[in-house]
Amino acid sequence: MKTNHPKSLRLKIIILNCSIILGSLVLLVAFLLFSMSSIIGSYLQEDIDFFLQETGTNLETKTLFAEDIVLDLRRNSVLLDFLQNPKTTNEEYLQEFKKVVNLYSDKNTDLVSAPFLTSVYLLNHQEEILAVHYYQKLFSQEQELSLKIANLHTQFKGNGRDVQFFSDQDNIHVFLTLYTNFMQNIGTVAFTLSKDTIFQLMKTTDRYQQTFWGLFNKYNQPLCGSPQYLEQSKSNQQLLQTISAPHALTMNGQKYRYHTQNLRLGLKVVIAIPENQLMGLIFQTIRSYLIYAVILGVAIVGLSVLLILRLTVPLREIRKKITLVKEGQYNTKLPDYNSREFQEISSVFNQMTERINYLITEVYQKKLLLQEEELKFLQSQMNP
């Protein structure tokens, strides 16, 4: 049969002490993490909500510039004359149109240093076109663009709507009907929006992984954005419901912070950030505290083990001395200790070994005397 050797007291003390320390540290860290997560989490959620609203506002500022152009056109008597009763050459009207439509304005190019509106067109009922471009065009390019806008204008007039959107690979064309203060239809203004600039404006969403966004017209038709979201929005129109503030939304089993914002020109932007990004940000924030806690825990455990080993040195000495006594060295003595408990053990042990040594010596001497007496007795019997 195998003998089960019990664990040493020192090992038991070390294990017990380390368990208490580690357990206490785990509970303390868990409490701190929960508290910090609750506090930091609320701030980070507010930060994400602010980011969602700020991103939508940046895009709205661009569309507001286009809406201001519409208002300026309605207030300009020269251009109203072009729309209602043209009397002069188109070149004079064009110069006035360029004054009203300043595509080099900071409102059109700030944030990304690229134009949001690349072209603006003014069309009257006689199918005459005034065009202003941000980038200089060759004559052939100018003619090609004018023909394209004229064809789109024909489609726009045919659908009977006040606003119509046409999207191609690079641009979004927005056609708006111009009315007088008496709601008289006097012509059309068309804006060409750069998709590249829109994507640059929305590139700030890349700071959060798995974020998606989409730009839609007032009829909830997708114009540009994250491909995976545009595809889902076609089958789930609830994703396009406008709510005034960012809110939680579950889509395909995943939770998002979701924001829908109406823009000018009949546009709408939708932005969604996975809520697990919030947990990632919380972890990044408290990661340094976790590292410090681990280092502190290791240091405390290490110091505790060293302290226990130092404090339990007398146990090793006592065990060694007991072994010597077991081997017959009854004159073994323990040293004096600073600890009261160990000093008492030392005192009792020394008294015990001294007594044992005395008793053994006394018995041994008596035995020798007895043997000596017996020997004398035998000798007396042999030699009377």
Order of alpha helices (4+ residues) and beta strands (2+ residues): alpha-alpha-alpha-alpha-beta-beta-alpha-beta-beta-beta-alpha-beta-beta-alpha-beta-beta-beta-alpha-alpha-alpha
